Amino acid sequence: MRIALIQTNPTVGDLPGNAALLADAVRAAAAQRADLCLTPELALLGYPPRDLLLAPSFVQAAEARLTELARELAALPPVLVGTAWAGDAAPGRPLRNGAALLRAGRVEARFPKTLLPTYDVFDEDRYFEPGPGPGCFELGGRRLAVTICEDLWNDSQFWEHRRYPGDPMQAVAALGADVVLNLSASPFTLGKQQVRQKMLGHLAAKYRLPVVYANQVGGNDDLLFAGRSMAFGPDGALLARARAFETDLLLVDLGDGGAPPAPGRVEDDDFAPESETWRALVLGTRDYARKCGFSRVLLGLSGGIDSALTAAVAAEALGPENVLGVLMPSPWSSPGSVNDSLALGRSLGIETMTVPIAPLMAAFDAALAPAFAGAAPDVTEENIQARIRGNLLMALSNKRRALLLTTGNKSELAVGYCTIYGDMSGGLAVISDVPKTLVFSLCRWLNAARGREVVPAPIIAKPPSAELRPGQKDEDSLPPYDVLDPILEGLVERRESPEEVAARGFDPALVRRVAALVAGAEFKRRQAAPGLKITDRAFGTGWRMPLASRLRT
């Protein structure tokens, strides 16, 4: 039995386009003598469709497209398509999330998802009614069990704390299945692949069954999907693994006539944080721009490391010819920052443009002089500079029909070291889930990987500064980033209290101050551009903190 894992990059809501991707892949799989094709979760709709599911017309259109797809593929191998359909639960949610078996020109069977995640970025209980448990179908004399993503993530021997009382895999064993199939849309985060791979191998060995797993690839809004579809033998050994961060078609040979599964293609991969982060950001930036209808991007170049990394990602994602870097020097900008920005532009091969902001600063000062009379200059004037730059960038974005990329990192966004309606202006926050220390590490890694200074060495070497006043350094307002980032990791990633973080050896007063900054910046994050999620706890759709709150932890 040869199973084709169809690793597609769907666009949410593009039913015709997604169906065409599936049809093309099934034809290619048939040419390689596949007996069955397996797609990712909700492959026809794109994952996650979110509130598109609340429109009955969308669900009806998906059902009609599924019927058309079944007829189109009638002469080809059967296909398990990830889709959603109107359920029959009364009372209950109106929809099911699951797999539809297309065989001989019709929708032969449906297999609803059992475990519906409702945590972090997941909100499936908002839309779907859970299924009663996994089901099976027959093919080539074997019983194949169908599971959907989360259904495999609740084994009591693998997880110390389970989210659900029941385990669909126990039901699979009771069904007498010969193979476990899983349709997934499992988002990427740093380090998750090793856990996923270990877990799937554990399940295969525990139940002595081959486990075949098809995962989505690509970026949809803030979520990134790395692909890496896989198959495991009944001994838990990895048989095959598809490409990371690319579409792919992976054939898995499970053997026949008592023969064991055959080892297949196992793509080389690199699980180093820098490599994973780089590839994820490039894919996410490319897909966000493309799926939102943009072919060009622009960003402000400050001479700092954040804008340098963002520009490098953009050039890789869209091609340097489609990237504009805008220099907006003020009287406080150092000559080195201007020269470093120009050197970066030459290194990346992108267009650069210089728009000095001194005349605009003078105009603002004159206009506000009566209102500010008697008040000493403070952060207000610094923020005006940032907002001047934001205005200029948005004007260029409108005029050039180019997507504006913001350049702030996670450390800054966490503590509010950013200007709302200023440097936060834009359509995509590329590195907003990348801590500052990882920004530095990424740039060093990129230079080493390319064998040249993609990011000029002076940019990496200089102390971080917003350059909004003479001699300003980030450490004037914040702890050093190698101190701040571990504190933020405890407060944000691990959800620890300030006391728990301080117990790791940090100054308690400093930790309380950082916790207060995180809580006080919530109003800024609520209005920030969407960012690309690479960690387990990002400031995106999975971050649901109150704005009006007196809790400062």
C-alpha positions in Angstrom: 0.0 0.0 0.0 1.4 3.4 -1.1 0.0 6.4 0.7 0.7 9.9 -0.7 1.0 12.7 1.8 -0.2 15.9 0.1 1.5 18.8 1.9 -0.3 21.8 0.5 -0.1 25.6 1.2 -3.8 26.6 1.2 -5.2 30.1 1.3 -8.0 30.5 3.8 -11.3 30.8 2.0 -10.0 30.2 -1.5 -12.1 27.1 -2.2 -11.4 27.0 -6.0 -7.7 27.6 -5.5 -7.3 25.1 -2.7 -9.3 22.5 -4.6 -7.1 22.9 -7.6 -4.0 22.4 -5.5 -5.4 19.2 -4.1 -6.5 17.9 -7.6 -3.1 18.6 -9.1 -1.4 16.8 -6.2 -3.7 13.8 -6.5 -2.9 13.5 -10.2 0.8 13.6 -9.4 0.4 11.0 -6.7 -1.6 8.7 -9.1 1.3 9.0 -11.6 3.5 7.6 -8.8 1.1 4.6 -8.2 -0.4 5.9 -4.9 -3.2 3.8 -3.5 -4.5 6.6 -1.2 -4.0 10.3 -0.8 -4.0 12.1 2.5 -4.4 15.8 2.9 -3.9 18.2 5.8 -6.7 19.2 8.2 -9.3 21.6 6.6 -7.2 21.5 3.4 -10.1 22.5 1.3 -11.0 25.6 3.4 -7.5 26.5 4.6 -6.6 26.5 8.3 -7.7 28.4 10.4 -10.9 29.7 8.7 -12.0 31.3 11.9 -15.3 33.2 11.6 -15.7 32.4 7.9 -17.3 29.3 9.4 -20.1 31.3 10.8 -21.4 32.1 7.3 -23.7 29.3 6.1 -23.0 30.3 2.5 -19.3 29.6 3.0 -19.9 26.1 4.4 -22.4 25.4 1.6 -19.9 26.5 -1.0 -17.3 24.2 0.5 -19.7 21.3 0.4 -20.4 22.0 -3.3 -16.7 22.3 -4.1 -16.1 18.9 -2.3 -18.7 17.2 -4.4 -17.2 18.7 -7.6 -13.7 17.5 -6.5 -15.0 14.0 -5.9 -16.4 13.9 -9.5 -13.2 15.4 -10.9 -11.0 12.7 -9.2 -13.4 9.8 -9.9 -10.8 7.8 -11.9 -8.0 8.5 -9.5 -7.0 7.0 -6.1 -9.3 7.6 -3.1 -8.6 10.8 -1.2 -9.1 11.9 2.4 -9.8 15.6 2.2 -9.8 17.8 5.3 -13.0 19.8 5.3 -15.9 21.1 7.4 -19.6 20.3 7.0 -23.0 21.0 8.6 -23.4 18.6 11.5 -26.3 16.7 12.8 -25.9 17.4 16.5 -29.0 18.9 18.1 -28.4 20.5 20.5 -24.7 21.3 19.7 -22.5 23.4 17.5 -23.6 23.5 13.9 -20.5 22.1 12.2 -18.1 19.2 12.1 -14.3 19.4 11.4 -13.0 16.3 9.8 -12.1 14.2 6.8 -14.2 13.3 3.8 -13.3 10.1 1.9 -13.6 10.7 -1.9 -13.8 7.4 -3.8 -15.3 6.5 -7.2 -16.6 9.9 -7.8 -18.6 10.5 -4.6 -18.2 11.4 -1.0 -18.3 7.9 0.5 -17.7 8.6 4.2 -17.0 11.3 6.7 -14.8 11.1 9.8 -15.3 14.0 12.3 -12.6 15.2 14.7 -13.0 14.0 18.3 -10.8 16.4 20.3 -11.4 20.1 19.7 -8.6 22.4 21.0 -9.6 25.6 22.7 -6.4 27.1 24.0 -3.7 29.5 22.8 -4.5 30.2 19.1 -7.1 27.5 18.9 -10.8 28.2 19.2 -12.5 25.1 17.6 -15.1 24.7 20.3 -16.5 28.0 19.0 -17.5 26.4 15.7 -17.5 22.6 15.9 -19.2 19.7 17.6 -16.8 16.9 18.5 -17.2 13.5 16.9 -18.0 10.4 18.9 -14.6 8.9 18.1 -12.4 7.8 15.2 -13.8 5.7 12.4 -12.3 3.2 9.9 -12.6 2.4 6.3 -11.3 -0.6 4.2 -8.7 -0.3 1.5 -6.7 -3.1 0.0 -7.7 -5.5 2.7 -6.7 -3.2 5.5 -8.6 -1.2 8.1 -7.4 2.4 8.1 -8.3 4.5 11.1 -8.9 8.3 10.5 -7.9 10.8 13.1 -7.6 14.6 12.9 -4.7 16.6 14.4 -5.4 16.9 18.1 -6.8 13.4 18.3 -3.3 12.1 18.7 -2.2 14.6 21.3 -3.6 13.1 24.5 -1.7 10.0 25.4 -1.4 9.5 29.1 2.0 7.9 28.9 3.5 10.7 26.8 2.0 13.8 28.5 2.3 14.5 32.2 -0.9 16.6 32.1 -3.6 15.8 29.6 -6.2 18.3 28.4 -9.0 15.8 27.8 -10.4 12.9 29.7 -10.6 10.6 26.7 -8.0 9.4 24.2 -9.1 8.7 20.7 -6.1 6.4 20.1 -7.5 3.9 22.6 -10.6 3.8 20.5 -8.5 3.2 17.4 -6.9 0.2 19.0 -10.4 -1.2 19.9 -11.5 -0.8 16.2 -8.8 -3.3 15.1 -7.2 -0.8 12.8 -4.1 -1.8 10.7 -3.0 1.8 10.0 -3.5 5.2 11.7 -4.0 8.2 9.4 -3.9 11.7 10.7 -4.8 14.9 8.9 -3.1 17.9 10.7 -2.8 21.6 10.6 -0.3 21.8 13.5 1.2 25.3 13.8 5.0 25.8 13.9 6.8 26.9 17.0 10.4 26.7 17.9 11.4 23.2 19.0 7.9 21.7 18.5 9.0 19.4 15.7 11.2 17.3 17.9 8.3 16.9 20.4 5.9 16.1 17.6 8.2 13.5 16.1 8.9 11.9 19.4 5.2 11.7 20.2 4.1 10.2 16.9 6.9 7.6 17.2 5.8 6.8 20.7 2.2 6.2 19.5 3.2 4.0 16.7 5.3 1.8 18.9 2.8 1.7 21.7 0.0 0.5 19.5 2.2 -1.5 17.1 0.6 0.4 14.2 2.0 2.5 11.3 1.1 6.2 11.9 0.9 8.4 8.8 0.7 12.1 9.3 0.0 14.9 6.7 0.5 18.5 7.9 -0.2 21.8 6.3 2.6 24.2 5.2 2.6 27.9 4.8 1.5 31.1 6.6 -2.0 32.1 7.3 -2.2 35.4 9.2 -0.1 35.1 12.3 0.2 31.3 12.2 3.0 29.5 10.4 3.0 25.8 9.4 6.2 24.0 8.7 4.8 20.9 6.9 7.2 18.1 7.8 4.6 15.4 7.0 5.8 12.1 8.4 5.2 8.3 8.6 6.3 5.9 11.3 6.6 2.2 11.3 4.9 -0.1 14.0 8.2 -0.1 15.8 8.1 3.7 16.2 10.9 4.3 13.7 10.7 7.3 11.3 10.0 6.0 7.8 9.6 9.2 5.9 9.6 13.0 6.4 8.6 15.7 3.9 10.3 19.0 3.3 10.1 21.7 5.9 8.6 25.1 5.0 7.8 24.0 1.5 5.0 22.2 -0.3 5.7 18.6 -1.0 4.3 15.3 -2.1 5.6 12.4 0.0 5.0 8.7 -0.9 5.0 6.2 1.9 5.2 2.5 1.2 3.5 0.5 4.0 4.3 -2.9 2.3 1.9 -5.7 1.4 1.5 -9.4 1.8 3.0 -9.3 5.2 6.0 -7.3 4.1 7.0 -4.5 6.6 6.8 -0.9 5.7 9.7 0.3 3.5 11.9 3.2 4.5 11.1 6.2 2.4 12.5 9.7 1.8 13.5 11.5 4.9 14.3 15.1 4.1 17.3 16.7 5.8 16.3 19.3 8.2 17.9 21.8 10.6 16.3 22.2 14.0 18.7 24.9 15.3 16.6 27.9 16.6 18.2 30.3 14.1 17.6 28.1 11.1 14.0 27.4 12.0 13.3 31.0 12.8 14.8 32.3 9.6 12.9 29.9 7.4 9.6 30.5 9.3 9.9 34.3 9.0 10.7 34.1 5.3 7.8 31.8 4.6 5.4 33.8 6.8 6.4 37.2 5.2 6.1 35.8 1.7 2.7 34.2 2.3 1.2 37.1 4.2 2.1 39.5 1.5 1.0 37.2 -1.3 -2.3 36.1 0.3 -3.1 39.7 1.1 -2.5 40.8 -2.5 0.9 42.5 -2.2 3.9 41.9 -4.3 6.1 44.7 -2.8 7.0 45.8 0.7 8.8 48.7 2.3 10.2 49.4 5.7 12.1 52.1 7.6 15.9 51.6 7.9 17.3 53.1 11.1 20.8 51.6 11.0 19.8 49.3 13.8 19.7 45.5 13.9 15.9 45.1 14.0 15.3 46.9 10.7 18.4 45.1 9.2 17.0 41.7 10.0 13.5 42.6 8.8 14.9 43.9 5.6 16.9 40.7 5.1 13.8 38.6 5.7 11.9 40.7 3.2 14.5 40.5 0.5 14.7 36.7 0.8 10.9 36.4 0.9 9.9 38.6 -2.0 13.1 39.3 -3.9 15.3 42.4 -3.3 13.8 44.1 -6.3 10.4 44.2 -4.4 11.8 45.8 -1.2 12.2 49.5 -0.5 14.2 50.7 2.5 13.5 54.2 3.7 16.0 56.2 5.6 14.5 59.1 7.7 17.4 60.7 9.5 16.8 63.3 12.2 19.3 65.7 13.7 20.0 63.0 16.3 20.8 60.3 13.8 24.4 59.4 13.8 26.4 59.4 10.5 27.2 55.8 11.2 23.5 54.8 11.3 22.9 56.4 7.9 26.0 54.9 6.4 25.2 51.5 7.9 21.7 51.6 6.4 23.0 52.4 3.0 25.6 49.6 3.3 22.8 47.2 4.3 20.8 48.3 1.2 23.8 47.5 -1.0 24.4 44.2 0.7 20.8 43.1 0.2 20.4 44.7 -3.3 17.3 46.6 -2.3 16.3 50.1 -3.3 16.9 52.8 -0.7 15.4 56.3 -0.3 16.3 59.1 2.1 13.7 61.5 3.5 15.1 63.7 6.2 12.6 64.6 9.0 14.3 67.7 10.4 12.0 70.1 8.5 9.0 68.3 9.7 10.2 68.2 13.3 10.6 72.0 13.1 7.1 72.4 11.7 5.7 70.3 14.5 7.7 72.3 17.1 6.3 75.6 15.7 2.8 74.4 15.5 2.8 73.0 19.1 4.9 75.8 20.7 1.8 77.7 22.0 0.3 74.6 23.4 3.6 73.4 25.0 4.6 76.8 26.4 6.3 76.4 29.8 6.6 72.6 29.4 10.1 71.1 29.2 10.9 68.8 26.3 10.3 65.1 27.2 9.3 61.8 25.6 6.5 63.7 23.8 8.9 65.2 21.3 10.6 61.8 20.9 7.3 60.2 20.1 6.5 63.0 17.5 9.7 62.0 15.7 8.5 58.4 15.5 5.0 59.4 14.4 6.5 61.6 11.6 8.4 58.6 10.4 5.2 56.5 10.6 3.3 59.0 8.5 6.0 59.1 5.9 6.1 55.3 5.6 2.3 55.0 5.4 2.3 57.7 2.6 4.8 55.7 0.7 2.9 52.5 1.3 -0.2 54.1 -0.2 1.5 55.7 -3.1 3.5 52.5 -4.0 0.8 50.0 -3.1 3.4 48.3 -1.0 2.9 46.5 2.3 4.6 48.4 5.2 6.6 46.1 7.5 7.1 47.1 11.1 10.5 46.3 12.6 9.9 46.0 16.4 11.1 42.9 18.2 9.3 40.9 21.0 11.3 42.4 23.8 10.3 45.9 22.9 6.7 45.0 22.3 6.5 43.2 25.7 7.5 46.3 27.7 6.0 48.9 25.4 9.3 50.3 24.2 7.7 51.4 21.0 5.5 54.3 19.8 1.9 53.6 18.9 1.0 55.3 15.6 4.8 55.7 15.0 7.2 52.9 14.6 4.3 50.5 15.3 2.5 51.6 12.1 2.3 49.0 9.4 0.6 45.9 8.0 2.9 43.1 9.3 5.2 42.9 12.3 7.7 40.5 11.0 9.9 40.0 14.1 7.4 40.9 16.8 7.8 37.4 18.3 11.6 37.4 18.1 13.3 38.4 21.4 16.1 40.9 21.0 18.8 38.4 21.9 17.6 36.1 19.2 17.6 39.0 16.7 21.4 39.4 17.3 21.9 35.6 17.1 20.0 35.4 13.9 22.0 38.1 12.2 25.3 36.4 13.2 23.9 33.0 12.0 22.8 34.5 8.7 26.2 36.0 8.1 27.9 32.7 8.9 25.5 30.7 6.8 25.9 32.9 3.7 29.7 33.3 4.2 29.5 37.1 4.0 28.3 40.1 5.8 24.6 40.1 4.8 24.1 42.3 7.8 27.1 44.7 8.1 29.2 44.0 11.2 28.9 47.6 12.5 25.1 47.1 12.8 25.6 44.0 14.9 28.3 45.6 17.0 26.6 48.9 17.9 24.6 49.4 21.2 20.9 49.4 20.5 19.4 52.9 20.3 16.2 54.6 19.1 18.3 57.7 18.4 15.4 60.0 19.4 17.6 62.2 21.6 21.4 62.9 21.7 23.4 59.9 22.9 20.3 57.8 23.6 20.8 54.1 24.3 18.1 51.4 25.0 19.8 50.6 28.3 18.9 54.2 29.5 15.4 52.9 29.8 15.6 49.1 29.9 17.8 46.5 31.5 20.4 44.9 29.2 18.6 42.6 26.8 20.5 39.6 28.1 18.9 40.3 31.4 15.5 41.5 30.2 14.8 38.6 27.8 15.1 35.8 30.5 12.8 37.8 32.7 10.3 38.2 29.9 10.6 34.5 29.1 9.5 33.7 32.7 6.7 36.2 32.8 5.4 35.7 29.3 6.4 32.2 28.0 6.2 30.3 31.3 3.5 32.4 32.9 5.4 32.7 36.1 4.8 35.3 38.8 7.4 38.0 39.5 8.3 36.1 42.7 8.9 32.9 40.7 11.0 34.7 38.2 13.0 36.5 40.9 13.7 33.2 42.5 15.9 32.3 39.5 18.4 34.9 40.6 17.0 38.2 39.3 16.6 41.4 41.3 13.0 41.3 42.6 12.5 45.1 42.2 13.6 44.8 38.6 11.3 41.9 37.9 8.3 43.8 39.4 9.2 46.8 37.2 9.3 44.6 34.1 6.0 42.9 35.0 4.4 46.4 35.4 5.7 47.5 32.0 4.3 44.3 30.3 0.9 44.9 31.8 0.9 48.6 31.1 1.7 48.1 27.4 -1.3 46.0 26.7 -3.2 48.8 25.0 -0.3 49.2 22.5 -0.2 45.5 21.7 -3.9 45.4 21.1 -3.4 48.0 18.3 -0.3 46.5 16.8 0.1 45.1 13.4 -0.3 41.3 13.2 3.0 39.4 13.9 4.4 36.1 12.9 4.2 33.5 15.7 7.3 31.5 16.3 7.2 30.9 20.1 4.7 29.1 22.3 3.4 32.4 23.7 3.2 35.2 21.2 1.4 38.6 21.4 -1.2 37.5 18.8 -4.5 35.7 18.6 -3.5 33.4 21.5 -2.8 36.3 23.8 -6.0 37.4 25.5 -5.2 39.7 28.3 -7.5 42.4 29.6 -6.9 46.1 28.9 -8.5 47.5 32.0 -6.9 45.5 34.8 -5.1 46.3 38.1 -3.1 43.1 38.2 0.5 43.9 37.4 2.0 40.4 37.1 
